[in-house]
Amino acid sequence: MSQFIKFLIVFVIGVLILIVFFRSSDGPGSIRISGSTTLKPFIKKAVDEYNKKRDLEIIISAPGSMSGIDSLITGECDIAMSSARILSDQSMRAENEGVLLKSFLLGYDVIVPIVNRENPVVNISLDQLKDLYQGKIRNWSELGGNNAEIKIVIRKKNSGTYCAFCRIVSPAEKILSRAVVSSSSMLAYIAENVNAAGYISSSYLNPEVKPLIVEGVNIFGKENQSNDHPIKRPLYLYVDKNKFNGPVKSFILFVILNEQIKSLFAESGFYPSAAE
């Protein structure tokens, strides 16, 4: 073997060692974010702002909050977006896998019961809402509406909105409900079915559906009405504390501390934490 070939081999090995060293010391060359469909539009805007002065590949997927946390535990993503608190069995699995979950509270969201615009019902109490989803109320006439059977719509179990709604209100009677995969699917179904009842993040509300006033609290009233709304839930970003460095740490701190991102959060229809 000639001296030149030996030199070339040594040179290539040296370059590869340097690449591995710098990659391990600076963190991943990309960030994988997974989870909440509710948070995805806001996080997409935050990524766009973050990358105005950087050129980092950030991949966002939204299979649902619980799926995002599962992916963080298995190492398939670097940041999990969640519109619900982590489940106890997920905490146990993370601990068993040696994953130190760390949460960052972004602020709050309100889950709003929604009906078709043609539905005459305007107000509902939390107890009535619970009875509706437990199958104790099955006809709109029991709520002052038309004499028609209520068609209950829910989100799928991997959804943070589903988990938060079940925790605050009630799980739906399975035999009476229809599950949809996303917020847009929920909106479409309610808009097309005059007797349907569902729920959605207030940030997704559009003129094609009608939000119900719960316990007299109208989210379109005073700005601080969200504090009194009975179906209010926290919004989180989760990371593995063992891997909280490099670009992941940089992005999280940008989202938490940047004043422009805080404004984007409010513009997205969410509410800041009380500390702010």
VMD Tcl script that draws the C-alpha trace (Angstrom):
set ca {
  {0.00 0.00 0.00}
  {1.44 3.36 -1.02}
  {2.15 6.11 1.49}
  {-0.44 8.30 -0.22}
  {-3.25 5.75 0.27}
  {-2.24 5.27 3.92}
  {-2.31 9.02 4.42}
  {-5.71 9.27 2.72}
  {-7.19 6.56 4.97}
  {-5.85 8.22 8.12}
  {-7.17 11.60 6.92}
  {-10.69 10.25 6.23}
  {-10.81 8.51 9.63}
  {-9.72 11.73 11.31}
  {-12.43 13.75 9.56}
  {-15.09 11.21 10.58}
  {-13.94 11.35 14.21}
  {-14.18 15.15 14.18}
  {-17.68 15.03 12.69}
  {-18.87 12.60 15.37}
  {-17.22 14.69 18.10}
  {-18.78 17.97 17.07}
  {-22.19 16.45 16.51}
  {-22.19 14.86 19.98}
  {-20.96 18.03 21.66}
  {-23.33 20.45 19.89}
  {-26.48 18.27 20.05}
  {-28.63 17.00 17.19}
  {-28.49 18.57 13.74}
  {-32.28 18.69 13.69}
  {-35.16 18.83 16.14}
  {-38.12 16.47 16.00}
  {-41.29 17.84 17.57}
  {-44.38 15.66 17.94}
  {-47.75 15.73 19.67}
  {-50.72 18.06 20.01}
  {-52.81 19.10 17.01}
  {-53.98 22.06 19.13}
  {-50.43 23.38 19.56}
  {-49.10 22.57 16.09}
  {-50.13 25.85 14.33}
  {-48.57 27.96 17.10}
  {-45.37 25.89 17.20}
  {-45.10 26.14 13.41}
  {-45.16 29.96 13.72}
  {-42.56 29.80 16.50}
  {-40.30 27.64 14.32}
  {-40.58 30.11 11.45}
  {-39.53 32.95 13.77}
  {-36.72 30.90 15.29}
  {-35.27 30.02 11.89}
  {-35.20 33.61 10.62}
  {-31.68 33.85 12.07}
  {-30.81 30.14 11.86}
  {-30.98 27.29 9.40}
  {-31.97 24.33 11.56}
  {-34.15 21.50 10.33}
  {-37.18 21.25 12.64}
  {-39.68 18.53 11.83}
  {-43.19 18.86 13.29}
  {-45.78 16.08 13.40}
  {-49.11 16.10 15.23}
  {-50.42 12.58 15.93}
  {-51.92 13.75 19.26}
  {-50.57 14.78 22.65}
  {-50.34 11.32 24.19}
  {-48.66 9.91 21.08}
  {-46.14 12.76 21.21}
  {-45.24 11.98 24.83}
  {-44.95 8.28 23.94}
  {-42.53 9.23 21.14}
  {-40.45 11.31 23.56}
  {-40.19 8.36 25.95}
  {-39.05 6.02 23.16}
  {-36.60 8.58 21.76}
  {-38.48 9.08 18.50}
  {-38.80 12.82 19.07}
  {-36.92 15.52 20.98}
  {-39.84 17.71 22.11}
  {-43.41 16.66 22.84}
  {-46.29 19.14 22.49}
  {-49.13 18.36 24.89}
  {-52.51 19.94 25.54}
  {-53.06 17.74 28.59}
  {-51.10 16.64 31.65}
  {-49.02 13.52 31.24}
  {-50.76 10.26 32.15}
  {-49.61 8.32 35.22}
  {-48.71 5.24 33.19}
  {-46.55 7.40 30.89}
  {-44.69 8.78 33.92}
  {-44.03 5.23 35.10}
  {-42.82 4.10 31.67}
  {-40.52 7.12 31.40}
  {-39.03 6.35 34.80}
  {-38.51 2.69 33.85}
  {-36.76 3.77 30.61}
  {-34.50 6.24 32.45}
  {-36.17 9.22 30.77}
  {-36.33 12.31 33.00}
  {-39.36 14.18 31.71}
  {-39.26 17.95 32.17}
  {-42.28 20.12 31.40}
  {-42.50 23.75 30.33}
  {-45.87 25.46 30.84}
  {-46.71 27.65 27.85}
  {-50.05 28.88 29.17}
  {-53.66 27.77 28.99}
  {-56.42 26.88 26.59}
  {-60.20 26.57 26.97}
  {-62.12 23.59 25.62}
  {-65.50 24.75 24.33}
  {-68.59 22.57 23.79}
  {-69.85 23.21 20.25}
  {-73.09 22.57 18.37}
  {-74.47 23.20 14.91}
  {-75.40 26.83 14.20}
  {-79.04 25.81 13.68}
  {-79.27 24.39 17.20}
  {-81.31 26.74 19.45}
  {-79.51 25.68 22.68}
  {-77.23 28.46 23.98}
  {-76.38 27.66 27.61}
  {-75.38 24.48 29.41}
  {-74.22 23.71 32.94}
  {-71.23 21.51 33.71}
  {-73.54 18.93 35.30}
  {-75.72 18.88 32.18}
  {-72.63 18.46 30.02}
  {-71.53 15.51 32.16}
  {-75.00 13.94 31.90}
  {-74.96 14.44 28.14}
  {-71.67 12.59 27.70}
  {-72.67 9.86 30.15}
  {-75.82 9.17 28.16}
  {-78.22 10.44 30.84}
  {-79.37 13.25 28.53}
  {-80.10 11.93 25.04}
  {-82.53 14.41 23.53}
  {-82.00 18.12 22.85}
  {-85.47 18.87 24.25}
  {-84.08 18.09 27.73}
  {-81.80 21.12 27.31}
  {-84.47 23.42 25.87}
  {-83.78 22.50 22.27}
  {-85.54 20.58 19.51}
  {-87.09 17.15 19.99}
  {-84.19 15.29 18.41}
  {-81.64 12.68 19.48}
  {-78.22 14.07 20.40}
  {-75.32 12.80 18.27}
  {-72.25 12.86 20.52}
  {-68.83 13.39 18.94}
  {-65.51 12.90 20.75}
  {-61.80 12.99 19.93}
  {-59.68 9.83 19.82}
  {-57.89 8.65 22.97}
  {-54.42 9.78 21.86}
  {-55.70 13.37 21.82}
  {-54.81 15.76 24.62}
  {-58.16 17.46 24.12}
  {-59.88 14.11 24.72}
  {-57.86 13.43 27.89}
  {-58.44 16.91 29.31}
  {-62.17 16.82 28.53}
  {-62.56 13.39 30.14}
  {-60.69 14.53 33.26}
  {-62.71 17.73 33.72}
  {-66.10 16.68 32.35}
  {-66.57 12.96 31.74}
  {-65.62 10.15 29.37}
  {-68.34 9.60 26.78}
  {-70.55 6.55 26.77}
  {-68.77 4.54 24.03}
  {-71.87 3.08 22.45}
  {-73.40 6.54 22.00}
  {-70.40 8.45 20.63}
  {-68.49 8.88 17.39}
  {-64.72 9.53 17.48}
  {-62.94 11.87 15.05}
  {-59.20 12.19 14.52}
  {-58.63 15.94 14.50}
  {-59.98 19.38 15.34}
  {-60.80 20.03 11.68}
  {-62.74 16.75 11.52}
  {-64.69 17.77 14.61}
  {-65.57 21.16 13.11}
  {-66.65 19.60 9.83}
  {-68.88 16.99 11.48}
  {-70.62 19.50 13.77}
  {-71.15 21.95 10.88}
  {-72.80 19.24 8.77}
  {-74.96 17.59 11.46}
  {-77.67 19.73 13.04}
  {-78.09 17.47 16.10}
  {-74.41 16.85 16.84}
  {-72.59 17.88 20.03}
  {-68.81 18.06 20.32}
  {-65.95 20.02 21.84}
  {-62.88 21.83 20.60}
  {-60.06 24.16 21.61}
  {-61.30 27.75 21.59}
  {-58.33 28.55 19.34}
  {-59.97 26.50 16.56}
  {-63.42 28.07 16.69}
  {-64.85 29.28 13.40}
  {-68.18 30.82 12.29}
  {-69.48 27.49 10.98}
  {-70.21 26.16 14.50}
  {-71.73 27.62 17.69}
  {-69.94 27.51 21.07}
  {-72.13 26.86 24.10}
  {-71.89 29.09 27.16}
  {-70.85 26.90 30.12}
  {-71.88 27.92 33.64}
  {-72.65 31.41 32.34}
  {-69.07 31.97 31.14}
  {-68.85 33.34 27.60}
  {-65.31 33.13 26.22}
  {-66.09 36.06 23.94}
  {-66.79 38.26 26.95}
  {-64.14 39.89 29.11}
  {-60.51 39.02 28.47}
  {-60.09 37.36 31.87}
  {-63.16 35.15 31.40}
  {-60.82 32.27 30.58}
  {-59.74 32.18 34.24}
  {-63.33 31.37 35.25}
  {-64.09 28.87 32.50}
  {-64.70 25.39 33.97}
  {-63.03 23.54 31.06}
  {-59.61 25.15 31.12}
  {-56.44 23.11 30.54}
  {-52.67 23.72 30.57}
  {-50.47 23.58 27.46}
  {-46.99 22.07 27.78}
  {-43.78 21.31 25.98}
  {-42.02 18.21 27.34}
  {-38.36 17.24 26.93}
  {-36.02 14.55 28.25}
  {-33.88 16.35 30.84}
  {-30.98 14.03 29.95}
  {-30.96 15.49 26.42}
  {-31.89 19.07 27.23}
  {-28.97 20.78 25.50}
  {-27.86 22.23 22.17}
  {-30.60 23.18 19.69}
  {-33.37 21.64 21.81}
  {-32.54 23.87 24.78}
  {-32.04 26.87 22.52}
  {-35.47 26.43 20.89}
  {-37.32 25.84 24.17}
  {-35.82 28.97 25.77}
  {-36.68 30.96 22.64}
  {-40.34 29.88 22.85}
  {-40.57 30.51 26.59}
  {-38.74 33.84 26.83}
  {-39.12 35.64 23.51}
  {-41.65 38.49 23.72}
  {-42.72 38.14 20.08}
  {-43.48 34.45 20.62}
  {-45.56 35.35 23.67}
  {-47.58 37.67 21.43}
  {-47.99 34.89 18.85}
  {-49.24 32.61 21.62}
  {-51.99 35.08 22.51}
  {-52.81 35.70 18.84}
  {-53.23 31.94 18.44}
  {-56.18 32.09 20.85}
  {-54.39 30.90 23.99}
  {-53.99 32.51 27.41}
  {-50.75 33.26 29.30}
  {-49.97 31.69 32.65}
  {-50.87 33.73 35.74}
  {-47.16 34.37 36.40}
  {-47.05 36.51 33.27}
}
mol new
graphics top color blue
foreach p $ca { graphics top sphere $p radius 0.5 }
foreach p [lrange $ca 0 end-1] q [lrange $ca 1 end] { graphics top cylinder $p $q radius 0.2 }
display resetview
